[in-house]
Amino acid sequence: MGKGPATRRSRTAWLEHQSGALGLFIDGRFVLPAGRQTCSVTDSSGGSVCTTVCATDEDVSLSVSSGASGFKAWSALPCHVRAKTLLGLVSGLQRYGQCLSELCDLAQSPSSFSALVRLLQYYSGWAQLRDTLLPDWTPRGLVAVVVSDDCSLYSLMLKALPALAMGNTVVVIPGVETAIPALLLAQLFVEAGLPAGVLNVVTGNVLSLASTVAQNPLTSYVTYSGNKNDGEKLCRATAGMGVPVSLSISLGATCPFIIFESADIDSAVDGVIETAFKKKRECQWLLCVQESVLDIVVARLKSRMAGMKSVPLQKEGDRRLVDAAVEEAQQQGATLIQPCAPSPSGASYPPTVLCGMAPSCPCVVTPPPGPLLPLLSFRSQTEGVTLGKDNHAVLCDQAQTPTTNTPSLFTLRYFLSVGSVWVNSHSVLDPSLPLSGHKESSNCTDGGKEGLFQFLRPSSSSPSLPRSSPTSLDYSRFGTATSAAIIPQGPDSSSCPRSYLQYVGGKQCKSESGSSVSVLAPDGAVLAYCPDAGRKDVRNAVEAAIKVQPGWMKRSPTDRAQSLFTLAKALEMKRRDLAASLHSQTGLSLEEVDKEVELSIAQLYDWAARCDKETGGILPVPQSGSALSIPEALGVVGVVLPDSSPLLSMVSLLVAAVAMGNAVVMVPSPKNPLPALEFIQVLQSSDIPAGVVNILTGGRDQLTQALANHSVIKAIWYWGSVEGCQYLQHTCASPLKNLWLHCLEEKDGGRVWSQPPPSLLEERWRRAVQWKSVWIPTA
């Protein structure tokens, strides 16, 4: 590899230097262990490019140990040294950029050289500024970056570079198509001055290696990018290991391309052809056209597609799926736009537009692979937005909207449940803007400042999950046994304990089962009875929440703040009742309970003031135009509360979620539920809309099981047992939910609630939102 212009010989010189057999990259050098199986990497014609090693558990252990050792040195370096090291790779890429691009093409993983350089420049800046702008945060440690076989190099680096910039060390487990460029980049990193052990690359079976890395107690975090099936398998395989796992489902999503009547039709059609019929796509496109311009768009498509050649399919078996999908679409009345007739057989197919499709057609609900583009029409702007929003089987990650009508932008802003919106543009990416998947496309945020926090934790707190081996858990029976923290109701006529009601949709009610459980005082006496809620109660609570949440989210931040101010004032008026409930439930002194009530009031005022302060904004981007970064509510959040500080913990989590526009289903501690039930009167005295807050009491496990299996709930914040954490990690892989998990044992005596550091308050806010990026080009 010389420093001159890259030629065909220079692009293969690196492979020839490795004798066509690429080893593992561990501790700053290539390792080619003996006796290992190999995997052949092929080009588009089926020819062998090289072979890669299939790592074993022993190789994984060496890479993790190397990463753990490298973390001590890398995290201790001054920020400017880490930034200089990352920036040093830019010069290496500039020298070998063409070579890297051609190697990516050989391995059928095309990547943009300029996009990789932009990634390095952006995250070297954040490496420089970490201690200045994020002083209360610390790196997690060793991060495993996992990508599926068909994922791009850009997606891999979008995970690895921010992890390195924040001071973590990284073990990369690339797919087959990204193995070659990932190994080359690892070598260039070391040549740029990256200490040995900071970046390790192990190749082989992605899921098996990822599970082995996660099981190692030195691993602090696992993040995955790729297809949905492999992501689900990874979550289930790592459940109970005590390591957080995040997923970015960047493959297989269906993205709407919406053309309104005000659009520049020629530019819009050019954009459709450029994005929908690429040789390699990470998503399937759905074309939605307003009826008033449908004939013009169809005519333009026929004209532009004339003369186009057949597109190679990614897999041999895809041809059968494409033929079956086209035949089924024609049987349902679809007409085809094709530049030529498809060959009788072969691993290629002409670009095809399926016109006249209904939203319920299988091709629309579950698009097949290949160059197929379903076309749907709509009458009004509202109907067009609905096509991109309400097709419940579509996983929308991006939306493109050619339009010159500014109100269309604001309609999309509120109604499209997507992570990125491109207005009069398409497929524009920049690391300065967050990519936050909506629906089931992600449970984390990549890119921007917001994407850094998945690789950091508050400096003042320890990891919320203890490292452990998975327990033998029967997932089908979890939550069916009676919790040990509550006792079935029994007669106690002498003390006549009070019977409480739960809170659903703004009304107090009994549980669907009609049964109650006893609440015990510290001395063991029966203090009260509360409802024993179950799956049907969770269903009712979620139905009430989902009815009101969209309207609550669309309220201005100022309006939400005023509602929280009324809640704080209502709590002040009921402080004596809440203090008495805390005293009888927990046995704490009157001084201690008064302090907890006072801190709860302060939390409400703090978050009311924060409502209109966290609003996102306009970010500078290298391309012409501007981009908006907007935090949005998740939807319905399930919150399973801890035993300690029962009032303060409930208020702290409730207000963090509600302030950002979410609705919540709260499950108080079975041990100390009375403060939450007394708080119902506070809610009824405020102007918080009915259904925004719902409170259910009963067994922690049985309600956790019901929350985890409800498809509408977007996130679960859980304080409970190790078994409960394992169950949620296993079950919430599908449908995918955002999880914030904590084991019940708290070693700080509740200080996390009474004296929360600024970083923890920021984490609560970030856990309550997802991000939307809107790209607006200039003429």
KAHU-V170533 format. One record per pair of residues at least 24 apart in sequence whose C-alpha atoms are under 10 Angstrom apart, sorted by the first residue. I is the first residue (numbers start at 1). GAP is how many residues later the second one is. Records with the same first field share a line. If there is no record, write none. Layout:
I=GAP, GAP
This chain:
1=94, 95, 98
2=93, 94
3=89, 91, 92, 93
4=91, 92
5=90, 91, 92, 93, 94
6=89, 90, 91, 92, 93, 94, 96
7=91, 92, 95
8=91, 94
9=90
10=86, 88, 89, 92
11=85, 86, 87, 88, 89, 90, 91, 92, 95
12=37, 87, 88, 90, 91, 94
13=86
14=85, 86, 89, 170
15=34, 35, 36, 88, 165, 169
16=34
18=32
19=31, 32
20=28, 29, 30, 31, 32
21=28, 29, 30, 31, 32
22=28, 29, 30, 31, 157, 158, 161, 162, 181
23=28, 29, 30, 31, 32, 160, 178, 179, 180
24=28, 29, 30, 31, 35, 36, 39, 155, 159, 176, 177, 178, 179, 180
25=38, 146, 147, 157, 158, 159, 161, 162, 172, 174, 175, 176, 177, 178
26=33, 34, 36, 37, 38, 39, 40, 41, 145, 160, 170, 171, 172, 173, 174, 175, 176
27=35, 36, 37, 38, 39, 40, 42, 43, 163, 168, 169, 170, 171, 172, 173, 174
28=38, 42, 158, 159, 161, 162, 163, 166, 167, 168, 169, 170, 171, 172, 173
29=157, 158, 161, 167, 168, 171
30=153, 156, 157, 170, 171
31=28, 171
33=26
37=167
38=165, 166
39=137, 164, 165, 166
40=136
41=65, 66, 67, 135, 136, 137, 138, 139
42=64, 65, 66, 134, 135
43=60, 61, 62, 63, 64, 65, 66, 134
44=61, 62, 63, 64, 268, 269, 270
45=61
47=59
48=58, 59
49=54, 57, 58, 131
50=57, 130
51=125, 128, 129
52=124, 127, 128, 150, 151, 152
53=149, 150, 151, 152
54=148, 149, 150, 151, 152, 155
55=146, 147, 148, 149, 150, 151, 153, 154
56=146, 147, 148, 149, 152, 153, 156
57=151, 152, 155, 156
58=154
59=143, 144, 150
60=111, 113, 140, 141, 142, 143, 149, 150, 152, 153, 156
61=151, 152, 155, 157
62=135, 138
63=107, 108, 109, 134, 135, 136, 137, 138, 139, 150
64=78, 79, 80, 105, 106, 107, 133, 136, 149, 150, 152, 153, 154, 155
65=77, 132, 151, 153, 154
66=76, 103, 104, 105, 130, 131, 132, 133, 134
67=74, 75, 76, 77, 101, 102, 103, 104, 129, 130, 131, 132, 133, 151, 152
68=73, 74, 75, 100, 101, 102, 103, 129, 130, 150, 151, 152
69=73, 100, 127, 128, 129, 149
70=71, 72, 98, 99, 100, 124, 125, 126, 127, 128, 129
71=68, 69, 70, 71, 93, 96, 97, 98, 99, 124, 125, 126, 127, 128
72=69, 95, 96, 97, 126
73=94, 96, 122, 123, 124, 125
74=90, 91, 92, 93, 94, 95, 120, 121, 122, 123, 124
75=63, 64, 66, 89, 90, 91, 92, 93, 94, 123
76=91
77=90
78=49, 50, 53, 89
79=45, 46, 47, 48, 49, 50, 51, 52, 53, 86, 87, 88
80=44, 45, 46, 47, 48, 49, 50
81=43, 46, 47, 112, 113
82=42, 43, 44, 45, 46, 82, 83, 84, 85, 111, 112, 113
83=37, 38, 40, 41, 42, 43, 44, 45, 46, 47, 81, 82, 83
84=40, 41, 43, 44, 108, 109, 110
85=39, 42, 80, 104, 105, 106, 107, 108, 109, 110
86=34, 35, 36, 37, 38, 39, 41, 75, 78, 79, 103, 106, 107, 108
87=30, 33, 34, 35, 36, 37, 38, 40, 102, 105
88=32, 33, 36, 100, 101, 103, 104, 105, 106
89=28, 31, 32, 35, 96, 99, 100, 101, 102, 103, 104, 105
90=26, 27, 28, 29, 30, 31, 98, 99, 102
91=26, 97, 101
92=93, 96, 97, 99, 100
93=24, 27, 92, 95, 96
96=92
99=82
100=80, 81, 82, 84, 85
101=80
102=79
103=75, 77, 78, 81
104=48, 49, 73, 74, 75, 76, 77, 78
105=72, 76
106=71, 74
107=69, 70, 71, 72, 73, 74
108=42, 44, 68, 69, 70, 171, 172, 206
109=40, 41, 42, 43, 44, 45, 67, 68, 69, 70, 71, 72, 171
110=42, 43, 44, 67, 68, 169, 170
111=41, 42, 43, 44, 67, 70
112=41, 42
113=41
115=39, 314, 315, 316
116=37, 38, 41, 42, 315
118=312, 313, 314, 504
119=35, 38, 39, 42, 43, 311, 312, 313, 328
120=37, 38, 41, 42, 45, 311
121=310
122=39, 40, 43, 308, 309, 310, 325, 326
123=35, 38, 39, 40, 41, 42, 43, 308, 309, 324, 325, 326, 329
124=37, 38, 40, 41, 42
125=40
126=36, 39, 40, 322, 323, 326
127=34, 35, 36, 37, 38, 39, 40
128=37, 38
129=36, 37
130=35, 36, 37, 322
131=35
134=32, 318, 319, 322, 324, 625
135=323, 324, 624
136=320, 321, 322, 323, 324, 621, 622, 623, 624
137=29, 316, 318, 319, 320, 321, 322, 323, 324, 621, 622, 623
138=28, 29, 30, 315, 317, 318, 319, 320, 321, 322, 323
139=24, 25, 26, 27, 28, 29, 30, 81, 313, 314, 315, 316, 317, 318, 319, 320
140=26, 27, 28, 29, 79, 80, 81, 313, 314, 315, 316, 317, 318, 319, 322, 323
141=25, 26, 27, 28, 29, 77, 78, 79, 80, 314, 315, 316
142=25, 26, 27, 28, 29, 56, 57, 76, 77, 78, 79, 80, 313
143=25, 26, 27, 28, 29, 56, 70, 71, 75, 76, 77, 78, 79, 80, 312
144=25, 26, 27, 28, 29, 56, 57, 66, 69, 70, 75, 76, 77, 78, 79, 80, 101
145=25, 26, 27, 28, 29, 56, 65, 76, 77, 78, 79, 80, 101
146=25, 26, 27, 28, 29, 60, 61, 63, 64, 76, 77, 78, 79, 80, 85, 88, 101
147=25, 26, 27, 28, 29, 30, 31, 32, 59, 60, 63, 76, 77, 78, 79, 80, 83, 84, 100, 101, 103
148=25, 26, 27, 28, 29, 30, 57, 58, 59, 76, 77, 78, 79, 80, 81, 82, 83, 101, 102, 103
149=24, 25, 26, 27, 28, 29, 30, 55, 56, 57, 77, 78, 81
150=24, 25, 26, 27, 28, 75, 76, 77, 101, 130, 131, 132, 164
151=24, 25, 26, 27, 74, 75, 76, 98, 99, 100, 130, 131
152=25, 26, 73, 74, 98, 99, 128, 129, 130
153=24, 25, 26, 27, 28, 29
154=24
155=69, 70, 71, 93, 95, 291
156=26, 67, 68, 69, 70
157=25, 28
158=67, 273, 288, 289, 293
159=64, 65, 66, 89, 287, 288, 292, 293, 295, 296
160=39, 63, 295
161=291
162=269, 284, 285, 286, 287, 289, 290, 291, 292, 293
163=288, 289, 290, 291, 292, 293
164=34, 35, 291
165=287, 290
166=286, 287, 289, 290
167=31, 288, 289
168=30, 31, 52, 287, 288
169=28, 29, 30, 31, 50
170=27, 28, 29, 30, 31, 49, 51, 52
171=26, 27, 28, 29, 30, 31, 39, 42, 48, 51
172=27, 28, 29, 30, 31, 38
173=27, 28, 29, 30, 31, 32, 33, 34, 36, 37, 40, 51
174=27, 28, 29, 30, 31, 32, 51
175=27, 28, 29, 30, 31, 32, 51
176=27, 28, 29, 30
178=25
179=24, 25
206=24, 28
207=24, 26, 27, 28, 30
208=26, 29
210=24, 27, 28
211=24, 25, 26, 27, 28, 30
212=25, 26
213=25
214=24, 25, 27, 28, 29, 30, 31, 253
215=24, 25, 26, 27, 28, 252, 253, 254, 255
216=25, 27, 251, 252, 253
217=24, 25, 26, 249, 250, 251, 252
218=25, 249
219=24, 25, 248
220=24, 25, 235, 243, 247
221=24, 25, 233, 234, 235
222=24, 25, 233
223=24, 25, 221, 231, 232
224=24, 25, 26, 218, 220
225=24, 25, 26, 217
226=24, 25, 26, 56
227=24, 25, 26, 55, 56, 214
228=24, 25, 212, 213, 214, 505, 506, 508
229=504, 505
231=211, 502, 503, 505
232=497, 498, 499, 500, 501, 502, 503, 504
233=497, 500, 501
234=496, 499
235=493, 494, 495, 496, 497, 498, 499, 501
236=490, 491, 492, 493, 494, 495, 496, 497, 498
237=233, 492, 493
238=231, 232, 488, 491, 492
239=230, 231, 232, 484, 486, 487, 488, 489, 490, 491, 492, 494
240=225, 226, 227, 228, 229, 230, 231, 232, 233, 482, 483, 484, 485, 486, 487, 488, 489, 490
241=224, 225, 226, 227, 228, 229, 230, 481, 484, 485, 488
242=221, 222, 223, 224, 225, 226, 227, 228, 480, 483, 484, 487, 499, 500, 501
243=220, 221, 222, 223, 224, 225, 486
244=210, 219, 220, 221, 485, 495, 496, 497
245=198, 199, 209, 484, 494
246=196, 197, 198, 199, 208, 492, 493
247=190, 193, 194, 195, 196, 197, 198, 486, 489, 490, 491
248=187, 188, 189, 192, 193, 194, 195, 196, 197, 198
249=33, 34, 146, 148, 188, 191, 192, 193, 194, 195
250=32, 33, 147, 187, 191, 192
251=30, 31, 32, 33, 146, 190
252=29, 30, 31, 32, 33, 114, 115, 116, 117, 142, 143, 189
253=29, 30, 31, 32, 113, 114, 141, 142, 143, 144, 145, 187, 188
254=28, 29, 30, 31, 32, 110, 111, 112, 113, 134, 139, 140, 141, 142, 143, 144, 145
255=28, 29, 30, 31, 32, 133, 139, 140, 141, 142, 143, 144, 145, 163, 165
256=28, 29, 30, 31, 32, 119, 128, 129, 131, 132, 133, 138, 139, 140, 141, 142, 143, 144, 145, 160, 162, 165
257=28, 29, 30, 31, 32, 118, 131, 141, 142, 143, 144, 145, 164, 165, 169
258=28, 29, 30, 31, 32, 118, 119, 120, 123, 126, 127, 129, 130, 141, 142, 143, 144, 145, 165
259=28, 29, 30, 31, 32, 34, 35, 38, 118, 119, 122, 125, 141, 142, 143, 144, 165
260=28, 29, 30, 31, 32, 33, 34, 118, 119, 120, 121, 124, 141, 142, 143, 144, 145, 148
261=28, 29, 30, 31, 32, 33, 118, 119, 120, 141, 142, 143, 144
262=28, 30, 31, 140, 141, 142, 143, 146
263=30, 138, 139, 140, 141, 142, 161
264=138, 139, 140, 160
265=28, 31, 32, 35, 137, 138
266=30, 31, 34, 35, 38
267=135, 157, 158
268=29, 32, 132, 133, 134, 135, 156, 157, 158
269=28, 29, 31, 32, 35, 36, 133
270=30, 31, 34, 35
271=129, 131, 153, 154, 155, 156
272=29, 101, 128, 154
273=28, 31, 32, 78, 100
274=152, 153
275=151, 152
276=75, 76, 77, 94, 95, 96, 97
277=31, 33, 34, 73, 74, 75, 93, 94, 95, 96
278=33, 34, 73, 92, 93
279=31, 32, 33, 34, 35, 91, 92
280=31, 32, 33, 34, 90, 91
281=33, 88, 89, 90
283=84, 86, 112, 113, 114, 115
284=80, 82, 83, 84, 85, 86, 87, 88, 89, 90, 111, 112
285=79, 82, 86, 87, 88, 89, 90, 111, 113, 114, 115
286=67, 77, 78, 79, 81, 86, 87, 88, 89, 90, 101, 102, 108, 113
287=66, 67, 68, 77, 86, 87, 88, 89, 90, 100, 101, 113
288=86, 87, 88, 89, 90, 96, 97, 99, 100, 113
289=86, 87, 88, 89, 90, 95
290=86, 87, 88, 89, 90, 91, 93, 94
291=85, 86, 87, 88, 89
292=85, 86, 87, 88
293=84
294=81, 82, 83, 84
298=39, 55, 57, 77
299=38
301=36, 37, 38, 52
302=35, 36, 37, 51
303=36
304=35
305=32, 33, 34, 35, 45, 46, 47, 48
306=31, 32, 33, 34
307=31, 32, 33
308=30, 31, 32, 42, 43
309=29, 30, 31, 39, 40, 41, 42
310=28, 29, 30, 31, 32, 33, 37, 38, 39, 40, 41, 42, 61
311=36, 37, 38, 39, 40, 59, 60
312=34, 35, 36, 37, 38, 58, 59
313=33, 34, 35, 36, 37, 56, 57, 58
314=33, 34, 55, 56
315=32, 33, 54, 55
316=30, 31, 32
317=29, 30, 52
318=29, 30, 31, 50, 51, 52
319=26, 27, 28, 29, 30, 49, 50, 51
320=25, 26, 27
321=47, 48, 49
322=26, 27, 41, 45, 46, 47, 48, 49, 50
323=26, 45, 47
324=44
325=37, 38, 42, 43, 44, 47
326=26, 27, 28, 37, 42, 46
328=33, 34, 35
329=25, 26, 27, 28, 29, 32, 33, 34, 35, 45
330=24, 25, 26, 27
332=24, 25, 26, 29
333=24, 25
334=24, 27, 40, 41
335=40
336=36, 37, 38
337=36
338=34
359=28, 31, 32
360=31, 33
364=27, 29, 30
365=26, 27, 28, 29, 30
366=27, 28, 29
367=27
381=26, 27, 30, 31
382=26, 29, 30, 33
384=28, 32
385=26, 27, 29, 30, 31, 32
386=26, 29, 30, 31
387=29
388=24, 27, 28, 29, 30
389=26, 27, 28, 29
390=25, 26, 27
392=47
393=46, 47
394=45, 46, 47
395=42, 43, 44, 45, 46, 47
396=24, 41, 42, 43, 44, 45
397=24, 38, 39, 40, 41, 42, 43, 44, 45, 375
398=24, 28, 29, 37, 38, 39, 40, 374, 375, 376
399=24, 27, 28, 375
400=24, 25, 26, 27, 374, 375
401=24, 25, 374
402=24
409=365, 366, 367
412=362
413=217, 219, 359, 360, 361
414=136, 139, 140, 218
415=135, 139
416=356
417=215, 355
418=353, 354, 355
419=26, 211, 213, 351, 352, 353, 354, 355
420=208, 209, 351, 352, 353, 354, 355
421=206, 207, 351, 352, 353, 354, 355
422=205, 351, 352, 353, 354, 355
423=204, 351, 352, 353, 354
424=351, 352, 353, 354, 355
425=350, 351, 352, 353
426=349, 351
427=348
428=195, 347
429=192, 194, 346
430=191, 192, 193, 197
431=190
432=187, 188, 189, 190, 195, 197
433=185, 186, 187, 188, 194, 195, 196, 197, 338, 339, 340, 341, 342
434=194, 195, 196, 197, 336, 337, 338, 339
435=194, 335, 336, 337, 338
436=195, 333, 334, 335, 336, 337
437=333, 334, 335
438=196, 276, 332, 333, 334
439=195, 196, 273, 275, 296, 297, 298
440=271, 274, 293, 294, 295, 296, 297, 298
441=294, 295, 296
442=294, 295, 296
443=271, 272, 290, 293, 294, 295, 296, 327
444=293, 294, 295, 323, 326, 327
445=321, 325, 326
446=325
448=171, 181
450=179, 316, 320, 321
453=310, 313
457=302, 303, 306
458=299, 300, 301, 302, 303, 304, 305
459=298, 300, 301
460=292, 296, 297, 298, 299, 300
461=287, 291, 295, 296, 298, 299
462=285
463=279, 280
464=255, 276, 277, 278, 279, 280, 281, 282
465=257, 260, 275, 276, 277, 278, 279
466=256, 276, 277
468=254
470=252, 253, 256
471=251, 252, 255, 256
472=251
473=250, 251, 253, 254
474=253
475=230, 248, 251, 252, 253, 255, 256
476=229, 251
477=225, 228
478=223, 224, 226, 227, 245, 246, 249
479=55, 220, 221, 222, 223, 224, 225, 226, 227, 245, 248
480=54, 219, 221, 222, 223, 225
481=218, 220, 221
482=216, 217, 218, 219, 220
483=187, 215, 216, 217, 218, 219
484=186, 187, 215, 216
485=33, 34, 35, 184, 185, 186, 187, 213, 214, 215
486=31, 32, 33, 34, 46, 184, 185, 186, 212, 213, 214
487=29, 30, 31, 32, 33, 39, 42, 183, 212
488=27, 28, 29, 30, 31, 41, 44
489=26, 27, 28, 29, 30, 37, 39, 40, 41, 43
490=26, 27, 28, 36, 39
491=35
492=33, 34
495=30, 31, 32, 33
496=30, 31, 32, 33
497=28, 29, 30, 31, 32
498=28, 29, 30, 31, 32
499=28, 29, 30, 31, 32
500=28, 29, 30, 31, 174, 177, 178, 197
501=28, 29, 30, 31, 176, 177, 179, 194, 195, 196
502=28, 29, 30, 31, 35, 174, 175, 178, 192, 193, 194, 195, 196
503=38, 162, 163, 173, 174, 177, 178, 180, 181, 187, 188, 190, 191, 192, 193, 194
504=33, 34, 36, 37, 38, 39, 40, 41, 161, 186, 187, 188, 189, 190, 191, 192
505=35, 36, 37, 38, 39, 40, 42, 43, 184, 185, 186, 187, 188, 189, 190
506=35, 38, 39, 174, 177, 178, 182, 183, 184, 185, 186, 187, 188, 189
507=173, 177, 183, 184, 187
508=169, 172, 173, 176, 186, 187
509=28, 187
510=27, 186
511=25, 26, 27, 185, 186, 187
512=24, 25, 26, 28
513=24
515=183
516=181, 182
517=153, 180, 181, 182
518=152, 153, 180
519=66, 151, 152, 153, 154, 155
520=64, 65, 66, 150, 151, 152, 153
521=62, 63, 64, 65, 66, 150, 151
522=62, 63, 64, 65, 66, 149, 150
523=62, 63, 64
527=57, 58, 147
528=57, 145, 146
529=144, 145
530=140, 143, 144, 147, 166, 167, 168
531=165, 166, 167, 168
532=138, 164, 165, 166, 167, 170, 171
533=134, 162, 163, 164, 165, 166, 167, 169, 170
534=162, 163, 164, 165, 168, 169, 170, 171, 172, 173
535=167, 168, 169, 170, 171, 172, 174, 175
536=170
537=158, 159, 160, 166, 169
538=100, 127, 128, 129, 156, 157, 158, 165, 166, 168, 169, 172
539=167, 168, 171, 173
540=154
541=123, 124, 125, 150, 151, 152, 153, 154, 155
542=94, 95, 96, 121, 122, 123, 149, 150, 152, 165, 168, 169, 170, 171
543=93, 148, 169
544=119, 121, 146, 147, 148, 149, 150
545=90, 91, 92, 117, 118, 119, 120, 144, 145, 146, 147, 148, 149, 167, 168
546=89, 90, 116, 117, 118, 145, 146, 166, 167
547=116, 143, 144, 145
548=114, 115, 141, 142, 143, 144, 145
549=84, 85, 86, 87, 109, 112, 113, 114, 115, 140, 141, 142, 143, 144
550=83, 85, 86, 111, 112, 113
551=110, 138, 141
552=81, 106, 107, 108, 109, 110, 111, 136, 137, 139, 140
553=79, 80, 81, 82, 105, 106, 107, 108, 109, 110
554=78, 79, 107
555=106
556=55, 56, 105
557=51, 52, 53, 54, 55, 56, 57, 58, 102, 103, 104
558=50, 51, 52, 53, 54, 55
559=49, 52, 53
560=48, 49, 51, 52, 98, 99, 100, 101, 127, 128
561=43, 44, 45, 46, 47, 48, 49, 50, 51, 97, 98, 99
562=43, 46, 47, 49, 125, 126
563=45, 96, 123, 124, 125, 126
564=40, 41, 42, 43, 44, 45, 47, 91, 94, 95, 122, 123, 124
565=36, 39, 40, 41, 42, 43, 44, 121, 122, 123
566=38, 39, 42, 116, 117, 119, 120, 121, 122
567=34, 37, 38, 41, 88, 115, 116, 117, 118, 119, 120, 121
568=32, 33, 34, 35, 36, 37, 38, 40, 114, 115, 118
569=32, 35, 36, 113, 116, 117
570=31, 109, 111, 112, 113, 114, 115, 116, 117
571=26, 27, 29, 30, 33, 108, 110, 111, 112, 114, 115
572=25, 26, 28, 29, 110
573=109, 112
574=104, 105, 107, 108, 111
575=25, 26, 104, 107
577=98, 101, 102, 104
578=69, 96, 97, 98, 99, 100, 101, 103, 104
579=68, 96, 99
580=95, 98
581=66, 91, 92, 93, 94, 95, 96, 97, 98
582=63, 64, 65, 90, 91, 92, 93, 94, 96
583=92
584=88, 90, 91
585=61, 86, 87, 88, 89, 90
586=57, 58, 59, 60, 85, 86, 88, 89
593=52, 54, 55
595=53, 159
596=49, 50, 51, 52, 53, 157, 158
597=48, 50, 51, 54
598=50
599=48, 49, 52, 53, 154, 155, 156
600=47, 48, 49, 50, 51, 52, 55, 153, 154
601=47, 50, 51
602=46, 49, 50
603=45, 48, 49, 50, 52, 53, 150, 151
604=47, 48, 50, 51, 52, 55
605=50
606=49, 50
607=45, 48, 49, 50, 51, 52, 53, 154, 158
608=47, 48, 50, 51, 52
609=50
610=46, 49, 50, 155
611=45, 47, 48, 49, 50
612=47, 48
614=46, 151
615=45
616=155, 156, 157
617=156
618=155, 156, 157
619=154
621=154
623=154, 155
624=152, 153, 154, 155
625=150, 151, 152, 153, 154
626=148, 149, 150, 151, 152
627=146, 147, 148, 149, 150
628=144, 145, 146, 147, 148
629=142, 143, 144, 145, 146
630=139, 140, 141, 142, 143, 144
631=29, 135, 137, 138, 139, 140, 141, 142
632=28, 29, 30, 136, 137, 138, 139, 140
633=24, 25, 26, 27, 28, 29, 30, 81, 134, 135, 136, 137, 138
634=26, 27, 28, 29, 79, 80, 81, 104, 133, 134, 135, 136, 137
635=25, 26, 27, 28, 29, 77, 78, 79, 80, 133, 134, 135
636=25, 26, 27, 28, 29, 56, 57, 76, 77, 78, 79, 80
637=25, 26, 27, 28, 29, 56, 70, 75, 76, 77, 78, 79, 80, 100, 101, 102, 131
638=25, 26, 27, 28, 29, 56, 65, 66, 69, 70, 75, 76, 77, 78, 79, 80, 101
639=25, 26, 27, 28, 29, 56, 65, 68, 76, 77, 78, 79, 80, 101
640=25, 26, 27, 28, 29, 56, 60, 61, 63, 64, 67, 76, 77, 78, 79, 80, 101
641=25, 26, 27, 28, 29, 31, 32, 35, 59, 76, 77, 78, 79, 103
642=25, 26, 27, 28, 29, 30, 58, 76, 77, 78, 100, 101, 102, 103, 104, 108
643=25, 26, 27, 28, 29, 30, 76, 77, 101, 102, 103, 107
644=25, 27, 28, 100, 101, 102, 105, 106, 107, 109
645=24, 27, 30, 104, 105, 106, 107, 108, 109
646=25, 26, 27, 28, 29, 30, 104, 107
647=25, 26, 27, 28, 29, 30, 31, 32, 106
648=27, 28, 102, 105, 106
649=27, 101, 103, 104, 105
650=25, 26, 29, 103
651=25, 28, 102
652=101, 102, 104, 109, 112
653=64, 100, 108, 111, 112, 115
654=38, 39
655=38, 109, 110
656=105, 106, 107, 108, 109, 110, 111, 112, 113
657=36, 107, 108, 109, 110, 111, 112
658=30, 34, 35, 110
659=106, 109
660=105, 106, 108, 109
661=31, 107, 108
662=30, 31, 52, 106, 107
663=26, 28, 29, 30, 31, 50
664=27, 28, 29, 30, 31, 49, 51, 52
665=26, 27, 28, 29, 30, 31, 42, 48, 51
666=27, 28, 29, 30, 31, 37, 51
667=27, 28, 29, 30, 31, 32, 33, 36, 37, 40, 51
668=27, 28, 29, 30, 31, 32
669=28, 29, 30, 31, 50, 51
670=27, 28, 29, 30
671=27, 28, 29
673=24, 25
700=24
701=26
704=24
705=26
707=25
708=24, 25, 26, 27, 28, 29
709=25, 26
710=25
711=24, 25, 26
712=25
713=24, 25
714=24, 25
715=24, 25, 52, 53
716=24, 25, 51
717=24, 25, 50, 51
718=24, 25, 26
719=24, 25, 26, 27
720=24, 25
721=24
738=29, 30
739=28
740=24, 27
